[in-house]
Amino acid sequence: MSENAVEKQQWGSAFGFIITSIGYAVGLGAIWKFPYMIGQNGGGIFLLICIIFAVIIAIPLCWAELTIGRYTQKSYITAMRELNGKNSPWVAAGWFGAATCTIMISYYITIVSDVMFYIFKFASGGLRGMSMDQVSAYYSGLQVNMGFKWISVLILYALTVGVILGGVQKGLERANKILIPALFIFLIVLAVRGLMLPGGIDGVIWMFTPDFSVIDSHVIMSALNQCFFLAGVGMASLVSFGSYLDREDSDIPFSGSVIILSNLVVAMLAGVAIFTALFSYNMDITSGSGLTFMTLPYVFNDMPGGAVWGTLFFILLFAAGWSSVLGLYEGSVSIVSEAVGWSRKKGTVIMTVILIILTAPTIYSTTIWADIKPLGMDLFTFMDFVAMLITLPVGAIITSVFVATKFWDRFMEHSQIGAKYFKVPSFLKPWYLAALPAVTALVVVVGIAGYF
């Protein structure tokens, strides 16, 4: 089958596109990673720097990726082939994007599957009465229970494949129209509940009060790295999402800005819900990645009605995580399928087999493959390292330079079509050409240095 023979998907509505894109961008980064990064990096100042980076980096990249997709009506690899020729080095941006989506799914889905299990565990009262040490030991035990890991991961793969095979309108849009409103509702309920806890307001004050004295290179670089993880840019899925847009009746500047800023709103609501509870119970706010699965379950256990609040929290965390998996999956399947001429069904099946194989190193990284340590890292960390510090930033750099050097006039013209509220500023060309690539490269250098 040729590239042109691959069936073309289309969004059912502007709302469906925005809500699905928000779901893709939000992910676990907003609710799982963002709060513990705030806790480890000085609170309000980290949040402020993330907001600044979202505006000056994530939003411009989002505009670029959506415009490339809408202009060509193709996913990233075939889009770059159409714009530059099949053998052009610019096509590498699409392959880096496909690699990022694929690698991220392979380890990201194992975290989301844990979240899925915790919904049922809380709802059934299975964690009731446990001390924090017992909760921590329980979670650690799950990570070495290979039967549990494989069953939960395969269930989530099956659910995801079912949605992706449904297509853009009947699959992605339909799922996200349920997941994302539920996420916002539950987040608001939990945030209000947190504000009602004794001392909860202290957590809000700490989270939104910048302490400029704690700014250092580590805080700045952590915020920049989190900006990429949080916003979903540089992964090429947004090019696919843009390719499903109507060329005349869609507003890229407004939609792109809403997608990124909505992600920040979700992250801040999650922070309010979490830090009000932590401050009320005098818990360690710097407990890192264990915050979600070890510290918070203990806090919910101790609350009146804790089983309900804990269940709600993990439902919204699952909504965020799974919606992101769906977006990454769509990017991976659409990019590769269009590039090699597969139908959507064939591409979904083949990519799922590849993804399951790639998930094995992550699952076994704590047990039988624990001694395999490329570059001194366990396999889970290594997969994250490759995606977040190699394939993602390289793809983002290529995209930014391409837009400024080869695509600028068409970018300026086409991004303005359908723009109802504001347009992409033409003075941003030097920003795309030099500043964005330089800042992204700095993330890579400092991030890699931090591993060694």
Salt bridges, closest charged atoms under 4 A:
GLU3 OE2 - ARG81 NH1 2.68
ASP114 OD1 - LYS149 NZ 3.11
GLU173 OE1 - LYS177 NZ 3.61
GLU330 OE1 - ARG344 NH2 2.39
GLU338 OE2 - LYS8 NZ 3.78
